[in-house]
Amino acid sequence: MSDIPLALAIDLTQSTPLSPDLVMPDLVMPAVPANICFTGLINDLVEKHWFVAENYLSQALCTQLQKDLQCLHEQSLLSPAGIGRGKNRLLNEAVRGDYTHWLDGSSLAQQAYLAIMQELKNTLNRELFLGLFEYESHYALYPSGAFYKKHVDSFRGRSNRKVTTVLYLNPAWQIQDAGEMRLYHPKTQQPLLDIAPKSGTLVCFLSEDLPHEVLPTNADRMSIAGWFRCNASLNGRIDPAL
């Protein structure tokens, strides 16, 4: 697959999402499981700019998130993912073919996941002084045959997405199901790592640094993609723009 044009490369969907940091204060925040430790994640982000771990989150939580996503899909509440924002938004199945739904804390499973990401945000700010302001995330469903061409989530100095997260929700994933996420070396642009989308696997990387793509999948592929963001509003310009 060839790289997509620069103007289309930032991973943005059809509308400005609700910010969980604005939604969650009105909800009862679940407790973050005591067995979740972010030390290895932080160390890998500093040393390699990426982190991958299987079974990072419990299968019980992943199962509930998977059921939540499937319920939304059955209610036709997933939307074709686009590229660009606002008036510049495009649908291009030659670039990506997934369907998405922004997380807003409307289910207990979402609340539990967002609580973990809130704690991770606080840890990243405390340990790495990143100034992260909020976290946005959406479910992503790739039907069989879908893919997402090589891209980056944020261009240096042009976006406020700083750290990307991906949690996979696919139980009993088999090699023949394909759909791996391929990370590329930021300097050589050579393939760095292929990550199978197994349930419970968490991927985290610096949004400006790592090109990546979703290889064609042979089965329905489910995940949560998310971004920790800085506040880039300036001189009366609200970011993200509607």
C-alpha positions in Angstrom: 0.0 0.0 0.0 1.3 3.5 -0.8 1.4 6.4 1.6 -1.7 8.7 1.5 -1.3 12.4 0.6 -0.1 14.7 3.4 -3.4 16.6 3.5 -5.3 13.4 4.2 -2.9 11.7 6.6 -4.1 12.9 10.0 -6.6 10.4 11.6 -9.7 12.5 12.2 -13.3 11.3 12.0 -16.5 13.0 11.1 -17.1 15.3 14.0 -15.6 16.8 17.1 -16.0 14.2 19.8 -17.3 14.8 23.3 -14.4 15.2 25.6 -14.4 12.5 28.3 -12.7 15.0 30.6 -15.8 17.1 30.3 -18.3 14.2 30.5 -16.8 12.1 33.3 -17.0 14.6 36.2 -20.8 14.1 36.2 -20.4 10.3 36.5 -19.3 8.0 39.4 -15.7 7.2 38.4 -14.8 3.5 38.7 -11.7 2.6 40.6 -8.7 1.9 38.5 -7.6 -1.8 39.0 -4.7 -2.0 41.4 -2.8 -4.4 39.2 -2.3 -1.8 36.4 1.2 -0.4 36.5 2.3 2.3 34.0 6.0 2.1 34.7 6.9 -0.1 31.8 4.7 1.9 29.4 6.4 5.2 30.5 9.9 3.7 30.1 9.2 2.4 26.6 7.7 5.7 25.5 10.9 7.4 26.6 13.3 4.9 25.2 11.5 3.7 22.0 8.6 6.1 21.6 6.2 3.1 21.5 4.8 0.4 23.9 3.0 -2.9 23.2 1.8 -5.4 25.8 -0.5 -8.3 25.5 -3.2 -8.9 28.2 -2.6 -5.4 29.5 -6.2 -4.9 30.4 -8.5 -7.7 31.8 -10.4 -9.9 29.6 -13.5 -9.2 31.6 -13.3 -5.5 30.8 -12.4 -6.2 27.1 -15.4 -8.5 26.8 -17.8 -5.8 28.2 -16.3 -3.2 25.8 -16.7 -5.6 22.9 -20.3 -6.2 23.8 -20.9 -2.5 24.1 -19.4 -1.9 20.6 -21.5 -4.8 19.1 -24.6 -3.3 20.7 -23.9 0.1 19.1 -23.3 -1.6 15.8 -26.6 -3.6 16.0 -28.3 -0.2 16.6 -26.7 1.3 13.5 -24.9 3.8 15.7 -21.5 3.4 14.0 -20.5 5.9 11.3 -18.2 5.4 8.3 -14.8 6.9 9.4 -13.7 10.0 7.4 -10.5 11.9 6.9 -10.3 15.5 7.7 -12.5 17.6 10.0 -15.5 19.9 9.4 -15.8 21.2 5.8 -12.6 19.3 4.9 -14.0 15.9 5.9 -13.9 13.2 3.2 -15.0 9.6 3.0 -12.5 7.6 1.0 -12.7 3.8 1.1 -9.4 3.6 -0.8 -7.7 5.0 2.4 -9.7 3.6 5.3 -12.8 1.4 5.7 -13.6 1.3 9.4 -16.7 2.4 11.2 -16.5 4.4 14.4 -18.4 5.7 17.5 -16.9 8.2 20.0 -16.8 7.1 23.6 -18.8 9.4 25.9 -19.0 7.4 29.1 -22.6 6.3 28.4 -22.0 2.7 29.6 -20.3 1.2 32.6 -17.7 -0.4 30.4 -16.8 2.9 28.8 -16.6 4.6 32.2 -14.2 1.9 33.5 -12.0 2.3 30.4 -12.0 6.1 30.5 -11.1 6.0 34.2 -8.0 3.9 33.3 -7.1 6.4 30.6 -7.6 9.3 33.0 -5.1 7.8 35.4 -2.7 7.2 32.5 -3.0 10.8 31.4 -2.3 11.9 35.0 0.8 9.6 35.1 2.1 10.8 31.7 1.8 14.4 32.9 3.4 13.7 36.2 6.3 11.7 34.9 6.9 13.3 31.4 5.5 16.8 31.9 3.6 16.5 28.6 0.8 19.0 29.5 -1.9 16.7 28.3 -5.3 18.3 28.6 -7.9 15.7 27.5 -8.4 12.3 26.0 -10.6 11.5 23.1 -11.3 8.0 21.9 -13.7 6.0 19.6 -14.6 2.4 19.0 -13.5 1.2 15.6 -15.0 -1.7 13.7 -13.2 -2.9 10.6 -15.4 -5.4 8.6 -13.7 -8.1 6.6 -11.6 -6.7 3.8 -11.2 -3.2 5.5 -7.8 -1.5 6.1 -6.3 1.8 6.8 -3.3 3.0 4.7 -0.1 4.2 6.2 -0.4 7.5 8.0 0.5 9.4 11.1 -1.9 10.7 13.7 -0.3 14.1 14.2 2.2 16.2 12.2 4.9 17.8 14.3 3.9 21.4 15.3 0.5 21.2 13.4 -1.8 19.2 15.8 -2.4 18.8 19.5 -2.5 15.0 19.5 0.5 13.9 21.5 0.1 10.3 22.5 -1.9 7.6 20.7 -3.5 4.5 22.4 -5.1 1.5 20.8 -6.8 -1.3 22.8 -7.9 -4.4 20.9 -11.1 -6.3 21.6 -10.9 -9.4 19.5 -11.1 -12.7 21.4 -9.7 -15.9 19.9 -8.0 -13.9 17.1 -6.2 -16.3 14.6 -3.2 -15.7 12.4 -5.4 -16.2 9.3 -7.6 -13.4 10.5 -4.8 -10.9 9.6 -5.6 -7.2 10.3 -2.4 -6.5 12.1 -1.3 -2.9 12.8 2.1 -2.3 11.3 4.4 0.3 12.9 7.1 1.9 10.8 10.5 3.3 11.8 10.2 7.1 12.0 13.5 7.7 10.2 14.0 4.8 7.8 10.3 4.3 7.1 10.9 0.5 7.1 8.4 -1.8 8.9 9.2 -2.0 12.5 6.6 -4.3 14.1 3.4 -6.1 13.2 0.9 -6.2 16.1 -1.9 -8.8 16.1 -5.2 -7.3 17.3 -5.7 -9.7 20.2 -8.2 -8.9 22.9 -6.4 -7.1 25.9 -3.4 -5.9 23.9 -2.6 -2.3 24.5 -0.5 -0.2 22.1 0.8 3.3 22.9 3.0 5.6 20.9 4.0 9.2 20.3 1.4 10.5 17.8 3.9 12.7 15.9 6.6 10.0 15.6 5.3 6.7 14.3 3.7 6.1 10.9 1.4 3.1 11.0 -1.2 1.3 9.0 -3.9 -1.4 9.5 -3.4 -4.3 7.2 -6.4 -5.8 5.4 -8.5 -7.9 7.8 -10.1 -11.2 7.1 -12.6 -11.0 10.0 -14.5 -8.3 11.8 -11.8 -6.4 13.8 -12.7 -4.3 16.9 -10.7 -1.8 18.9 -10.6 1.5 20.7 -8.4 4.2 19.3 -7.6 7.2 21.5 -5.5 10.3 21.7 -4.2 12.3 24.6 -4.3 15.9 23.5 -2.8 19.3 24.5 -5.0 22.4 24.5 -4.1 24.3 21.3 -6.8 26.9 21.6 -5.1 30.3 21.0 -6.2 33.9 20.4 -9.9 33.1 20.3 -9.4 30.1 18.0 -11.1 27.0 19.5 -9.3 23.7 19.0 -10.5 21.4 17.8 -12.3 23.4 15.2 -15.9 22.4 14.5 
